[in-house]
Amino acid sequence: MHGHVGKGPEHSLERPSTRIATGAESAGEARWAVRLTEVRKTHGQGQGGVIALDNVSTALPYGTFTAIMGPSGSGKSTLLHCASGLERPDQGMVEVGGRDIGALSETALTKLRRERIGFVFQGFNLLPALTAEQNITLPVRLAGRRATLDRDWLERLIDYTGLGERRHHRPGELSGGQQQRVAIARALITRPDVVFADEPTGALDTSSGRKILELLRRLVEEVGQTVLMVTHDPAAASYADAVLLLADGRIIDVLRRPSAATVAERLAGLGV
Ligand SMILES: Nc1ncnc2c1ncn2[C@@H]1O[C@H](COP(=O)(O)OP(=O)(O)OP(=O)(O)O)[C@@H](O)[C@H]1O
């Protein structure tokens, strides 16, 4: 595989790729967009406590598309929440763009989440009073005075998402697929180290969902974006470079270049 040096993390997902230029990378600091090292997370305490993540280690190289799958309750959301700093692990380390996010203050973590991480949700989560373009540029405005909008990048994202004709429409005037494309452009506007997508096609019909997955794939291939996506759908997972298969809070398998059929078969073996 490409550029693997020394002993990598337990599950390192390598793919030769165009790599996105980030501040951390250009400084030669980070190889991985996201890295989890022996992450453990328990919900609740004592006898009622549930081990949601049990010593999970994995690393996502820049410019890769990874899917997380597994039975209900296997820890997928918890992994996404820990990787994005929404929840703090009990043990272990989470790095985003080479920064140990556990060492950050709440303020610094909020800033990192706003500027270095993009989020895409099943329900789009757009602000209804803002136009498509205003929704897309909101993260830059929230970043405050220091941040300036990169207009060329905005235009490229509008091209990628095919929203040219709709940029001045409000979410209520857009289809579900179009709203999700706005959400994807919004997630990328700050050129984040990673985009976390939680069931991004869950609320869409098959054809709109496929367009979303093709868009994410293109952004990985052509822009070098790193994407981590939770999905229950083997067809959606087949757009990823690799599938992390979770069961009982552990990564039990990594399926590389997965086909929908391979994924479905492996999940059926787990009783999903
Ligand atoms: N806030 C919480 N309090 C108590 N237990 C929790 C909490 N959040 C998650 N859990 C438990 O942790 C385990 C992992 O949950 P998690 O939501 O990460 O699984 P998941 O794979 O995302 O499930 P699903 O596919 O159903 O969304 C489950 O046993 C769940 O019941």
The ligand as a Gaussian input file, in Angstrom:
#p B3LYP/6-31G(d) Opt

LIG

0 1
 N      -26.731000       8.212000      26.087000
 C      -26.705000       6.878000      26.287000
 N      -26.987000       6.348000      27.499000
 C      -26.944000       5.024000      27.700000
 N      -26.598000       4.124000      26.752000
 C      -26.322000       4.590000      25.543000
 C      -26.359000       5.986000      25.210000
 N      -26.029000       6.154000      23.921000
 C      -25.798000       4.919000      23.434000
 N      -25.958000       3.984000      24.395000
 C      -25.741000       2.529000      24.257000
 O      -24.444000       2.341000      23.709000
 C      -24.452000       1.318000      22.741000
 C      -23.973000       1.872000      21.395000
 O      -24.936000       2.816000      20.931000
 P      -24.812000       3.578000      19.547000
 O      -25.949000       4.551000      19.475000
 O      -23.444000       4.095000      19.388000
 O      -25.067000       2.384000      18.505000
 P      -25.412000       2.457000      16.925000
 O      -24.602000       1.387000      16.304000
 O      -25.246000       3.841000      16.440000
 O      -26.945000       2.046000      16.927000
 P      -28.119000       2.399000      15.872000
 O      -27.734000       1.711000      14.580000
 O      -29.312000       1.772000      16.475000
 O      -28.194000       3.883000      15.759000
 C      -25.875000       0.769000      22.708000
 O      -25.930000      -0.355000      23.531000
 C      -26.708000       1.905000      23.256000
 O      -27.857000       1.407000      23.873000

